[in-house]
Amino acid sequence: MAGNYEIKLPYLISDGMVLQRDKLVKIWGEAVPDSFITLTFCNQQFTAATDKSGKWEIFLPGMQPGGPYDMVVECGMQKKIIHDVLIGEVWVLGGQSNMQIPISRTLDLFEEEVKNTDCPGIRKFSVPEVYNFHGPQEELSGGSWICANPQSIYEFSAVGFFFAKKLYDQYRIPIGLIHTAIGGTPAEAWISENSLRRFGRFREMLTLCKEDSYVNGIKEAEEKRNQKWYKDLNANDAGLQEEKGCWYKEGYDDTDWKEIALPESFRGTELEKIKGSVWFRKEIMVPERFAGAKGKLVLGTIIDGDETYLNGVLIGNTGYLYPPRRYEIPEKLLKPGKNVLTVRVIMTQNIGAFVTDMPYFIKVNGEKISISGTWKYRIGTSTEALPPTTFFQYKPAGVYNGMIYPLRHYAIQGVLWYQGESNTGQPEDYCELFKTVISDWRSVFSCGEFPFLYVQLANYCPWRMEPEHSGWARLREEQRRALSVTNTGMAVIHDVGEYNDLHPQDKKTVGERLALWARKLVHGEDLECSGPIYDYMEAEGDKIRLHFTHTGSGLKVEGNELETFEICGKEGNYQNAEAYIDGDTVVVFCEGIKNPVNVRYGWSDNPEKANLYNLEGLPASTFTTESL
């Protein structure tokens, strides 16, 4: 901002911003060097001197919720007016894709609920996705505040919005969300370099990433490689060769193609080893009443990428495996009688699939036409797997420097954090990493030990093939143990995930369970904010008695009997156990084990049968009694 002597403000200090209530609020910027700034807000006037480089800062005393107001900043004859300012609560949204997932990715569940949203009291600021390996970045490079309305709601973080909506409906206090999450980022990306150097395994990469030639060289080489891979794929794909008749054309003759039942994984079929493209075609019979109408194709989830055609017209494409395929069917495309749906599936690295237990249908005027069943298929081309791409935003300290440090002057109420999936491959030190995230962020924001509310990982295990050693279970345990940090809260969600989807759509339950913690820790409500959390155990002969915190009004079983409890003796071989509730405790035993020493609960990637709750309807966290 230096060098140009007009009043300059950081992007956060802009129209529509939400300022934190009841705390000292810093407003800062630049203007004419060695001059005076006057700031007028809420009928109060504040002054400050600029230093020799033009920098200035003013602190506003704690303010009550309200607005909208205007803020006027003046320096000599110059004036800037910041319009539509609210005072309320400011929450930073951190983590990876499940925090980042927008409302637009949850419409299977919430389309009707959110479509008419008009809530100017809920706002968000999206921090530009920037990484920096040379050091902390002073200011953001962009960003603006937007309100939750029918046009913008679809780009709000779903977890963040449902959290904010619950609090706003409860207290009518404006909520500002500062969105910093990036899909795929591990915890170490959000930690300062100084803190990370305590962890030996990051030191080499911290040093390497400081070399621009290293970073740029990899990026350029991989971009060329990826472009060549897709260029060769398209050039060699028989389904795209005009002279032979493109396979997506409506009238193409596919009588000699093989058949396959979809949805299904290609595992165990001749397509399992294919990296490249496979084409799928299906004839769909459409009733006369749907002819020419708009519609939606709900195409489950596909591994890895797809290009999808209806009657020879491309209606949608997705480049990677995670997003649900939801493609709009334009007017006049559907015909009465036979319609042809063609999907070109591109496998870059994984075994391909139309993921099972997902919805597959065409929806028109509220009615559905199933597209599951027998399809025809033919291989377009087979090639070598595309090597993984290096995402430098995942590297240690990068996004901390580029996205967290520049926020440090802005007063906040607390943090919402949903992350951990990208650390399940090496979960053993996650508790210490996560505690470091908390301490670094609390230190850089200088707002004391503000609430740090986080989400324990959901249940997830594609094809329900449980690994022998569960990285997800271990990471959930590391998350549970992080509750030892002051003023933290954990939302348990292993009952609302989807075993076959890394990004489950029910983000409303997640946001509202986080809101329970905020209602308790910030607003002082007398309520139960969590399901049962394992506290300690007592050995009672051939049984073990488990004690819990957050038992609420009492413990209960969702179902007929407690499941997913395991018990072991001193040799450490766990066996399935019986368990029953006794008051506010659970007693666990197994006839084949004498003098048991440890118990674990829900210890799997996908603990979908874990069914211990409190009477408030909140699930117990998974756990092990072992000292890991």
Order of alpha helices (4+ residues) and beta strands (2+ residues): beta-beta-beta-beta-beta-beta-beta-alpha-alpha-beta-beta-alpha-beta-alpha-alpha-alpha-beta-beta-beta-beta-beta-beta-beta-beta-beta-beta-beta-beta-beta-alpha-beta-alpha-beta-alpha-beta-beta-beta-beta-beta-beta-beta-beta-beta-beta
